[in-house]
């Protein structure tokens, strides 16, 4: 019980000591991804960046799926594993071709 009381006292003391007394206007204002937070929030913004980021995430997740497949080569049937990996890579290549064909990978202003 004594240890519990000492721990609580130390937590309260560290909380009181660590409080910042100097309030800076710049540090207390929110950072809005590099945009000035004081300007109009209704500015038109191109969503192409977010589309590229989403495509990157989709095709980047493939690494987390392919690495375990490579690691189980020793304990799995190699023919079935190669068939699954080939099918998976073909699906990814069809997806990237579709995105390229639709023009989603072209960076326009």
C-alpha positions as CSV (number, residue, x, y, z in Angstrom):
1,X,0.0,0.0,0.0
2,X,2.9,2.3,0.8
3,X,4.4,1.7,-2.7
4,X,1.1,2.5,-4.3
5,X,0.9,5.9,-2.4
6,X,4.5,6.7,-3.3
7,X,3.9,5.9,-7.0
8,X,0.8,8.2,-7.1
9,X,2.6,11.0,-5.4
10,X,5.5,10.7,-7.9
11,X,3.1,10.6,-10.8
12,X,1.3,13.8,-9.6
13,X,4.6,15.6,-9.0
14,X,6.0,14.7,-12.4
15,X,2.7,15.9,-14.0
16,X,2.9,19.2,-12.1
17,X,6.6,19.8,-12.9
18,X,6.3,18.9,-16.6
19,X,3.6,21.4,-17.3
20,X,4.7,24.1,-19.8
21,X,4.2,27.6,-18.5
22,X,5.2,29.4,-21.7
23,X,2.4,29.3,-24.3
24,X,3.6,30.0,-27.8
25,X,1.0,31.0,-30.4
26,X,2.7,29.1,-33.2
27,X,3.0,25.9,-31.2
28,X,-0.6,26.0,-29.9
29,X,-2.0,26.4,-33.4
30,X,-2.9,23.2,-35.3
31,X,-0.6,22.1,-38.1
32,X,-2.7,21.3,-41.1
33,X,-0.4,19.3,-43.4
34,X,1.6,22.3,-44.4
35,X,-1.4,24.5,-45.2
36,X,-2.0,27.8,-43.4
37,X,-4.8,27.0,-40.9
38,X,-5.8,30.7,-40.8
39,X,-6.9,30.6,-44.5
40,X,-10.3,29.6,-45.9
41,X,-11.1,25.9,-45.4
42,X,-13.1,25.9,-48.6
43,X,-10.2,26.2,-50.9
44,X,-10.3,23.7,-53.9
45,X,-7.7,21.0,-53.4
46,X,-6.7,18.4,-55.9
47,X,-7.4,14.9,-54.6
48,X,-4.9,13.3,-57.1
49,X,-2.3,13.2,-54.3
50,X,-4.6,11.1,-52.1
51,X,-5.3,8.8,-55.1
52,X,-1.6,8.2,-55.6
53,X,-1.1,7.6,-51.9
54,X,-4.0,5.0,-51.9
55,X,-2.6,3.2,-54.9
56,X,0.8,3.1,-53.3
57,X,-0.7,1.6,-50.1
58,X,-2.6,-1.0,-52.0
59,X,0.4,-2.1,-54.0
60,X,2.7,-1.8,-51.0
61,X,0.7,-4.2,-49.0
62,X,1.6,-6.9,-51.5
63,X,5.1,-7.0,-49.9
64,X,3.5,-8.2,-46.6
65,X,1.8,-10.9,-48.5
66,X,4.7,-12.0,-50.7
67,X,7.4,-12.2,-48.0
68,X,5.7,-15.0,-45.9
69,X,5.2,-16.9,-49.2
70,X,8.9,-16.8,-49.9
71,X,9.7,-17.9,-46.3
72,X,7.5,-21.0,-46.5
73,X,9.2,-22.4,-49.7
74,X,11.0,-25.0,-47.5
75,X,7.9,-26.5,-45.9
76,X,5.4,-26.2,-48.7
77,X,4.7,-27.9,-52.0
78,X,6.8,-25.8,-54.4
79,X,4.4,-26.3,-57.4
80,X,1.4,-25.1,-55.5
81,X,3.3,-22.2,-54.0
82,X,4.6,-21.1,-57.4
83,X,1.1,-21.3,-58.8
84,X,-0.3,-19.1,-56.0
85,X,2.5,-16.6,-56.2
86,X,2.2,-16.4,-60.0
87,X,-1.6,-15.9,-59.8
88,X,-1.1,-13.2,-57.1
89,X,1.5,-11.3,-59.1
90,X,-0.7,-11.5,-62.3
91,X,-3.6,-10.0,-60.4
92,X,-1.3,-7.2,-59.2
93,X,0.0,-6.6,-62.7
94,X,-3.5,-6.5,-64.1
95,X,-4.4,-3.9,-61.4
96,X,-1.4,-1.7,-62.1
97,X,-2.1,-1.9,-65.9
98,X,-5.7,-0.9,-65.2
99,X,-4.6,2.1,-63.1
100,X,-2.0,3.1,-65.8
101,X,-4.6,2.7,-68.5
102,X,-7.1,4.9,-66.7
103,X,-4.5,7.6,-66.2
104,X,-4.5,7.5,-62.5
105,X,-0.7,7.3,-62.4
106,X,-0.1,10.4,-64.5
107,X,0.7,13.3,-62.3
108,X,-1.1,16.4,-63.6
109,X,-1.4,19.9,-62.2
